[in-house]
Amino acid sequence: MKNRFILFLGTFIFLISQIHAQNSDRVYFTNGFKIGELTDSSAILWTRLCKSEKPVPIKHQQKGAPFRSPIDFDNDMPVNEMDGAVEGSFGQISIEILSKDTVINTSWEYVSEYKDFTYKHKISGLKSNTAYAVTIRGRKATEAPITEIQGRFTTAPLPNEVTPVLFTSSTCQYFWSYDDLERGFKIYDNMLKLNPLFHCQTGDYVYYDKPGPMAYNLELARHKWHAINSWPSLNNFYNNTPLYLQKDDHDLLKDDAMPTSSPFGELSFEDGLLIWSEQAPIIDKSYRTFRWGKDLQIWMVEGRDYRSDNKAPDGADKSIWGKEQIAWFKQTVEASDATFKILSSPTPVVGPDRAKGKIDNHSNVSFKTEGDWLRRYLVDQQMFVINGDRHWQYVSKDPETGLMEFSQGPSSDSHAQGWDANDKRPEHKFLRVKGGFLAVKIHREGNTPVIEFIHYDVDGNIVNKETITR
């Protein structure tokens, strides 16, 4: 009996060792993948190879709202032991894109530790307004087991095609402000239920300068991306919803970041740019525009890389966008024949914003000269603004120009703060100091183009709707 037990124990230990050996040869897509910069003929695929199937579990408790930072978090603990940590893995990646009549396969390519084991590839030659299935495969080496992850997307219609469009937009998601311990953020599952054609994320995707950890160096900053991308709700959403991602101050360095900002610990402004280019599904410039059929064009602007010093005196030369970007913006807007034109801005243009201490956006007096010009110009071009950065939802109509701005609010209720819910001003058509997201729906009633801006709460309930016809 004793010998049988010893034999059984030995066999069990061997099998466990074999399973472990096999697992050590496998790679995972714990951070999911992203479909970026979708056009009528191309897309950028981003992903990262990982060592483990799941992130390090959450072990710290959260403080109360707002910004539910972790209690007793040790910023100096090993990064691979931190809540949400996901170590990268060396290996190879290939992509397969399928439509009803097309198959595109890429060759196997290695990832590099120097780029945090991330991978980006632009797929060209796609057909417009066409549904595609995506399979991304990973392996450690040629003979190693293959891991797969799958998703889908539909390319944009051509500029002369009249077709309905529904997209979503969100902002401000601090890892520790999660509202679902298993899934991460409830808004992502509720946005996916709407089956949006794409998503605009207007910045503060991560927060380098909030605890859990404070991102004082490159390794800690990269960890912030690994942790937020490992939430299942984000995985499910971005594997099936193309993304246009913008950056703001917290994705780059620290609050109110600008090119002349001092380092955050060891992390410099240049380090922030390096990590952004590594983690975002973008290859070209961070200001760009994209068209979605006859009735919609959106401009994604860059608000950090070219700005003047926030504290400099206001005047004609003080700018958030910079001369080159402004010239590009005017040229592309005036060349567009889209029915509806939307500016997607990481920061407010109309506001109103808090008066005390805010000096870094177009609704602040510190950038009044450029802000006044921009509001007039946008109205002259019959444009709307959707904006990030504010931790409350609102619809504002500028009393001077009539420009309308739609603020999505933060990604969870516990992240909402910064405005008194009772302070509803004449320019507010809607005000709600809670989390949620924005959906924009464009369609035609007969021959009349209609655009709807719909605010949702974190549970997917409609809390406001603005309907505008051309």
Disulfide bonds with the S-S distance in Angstrom:
none
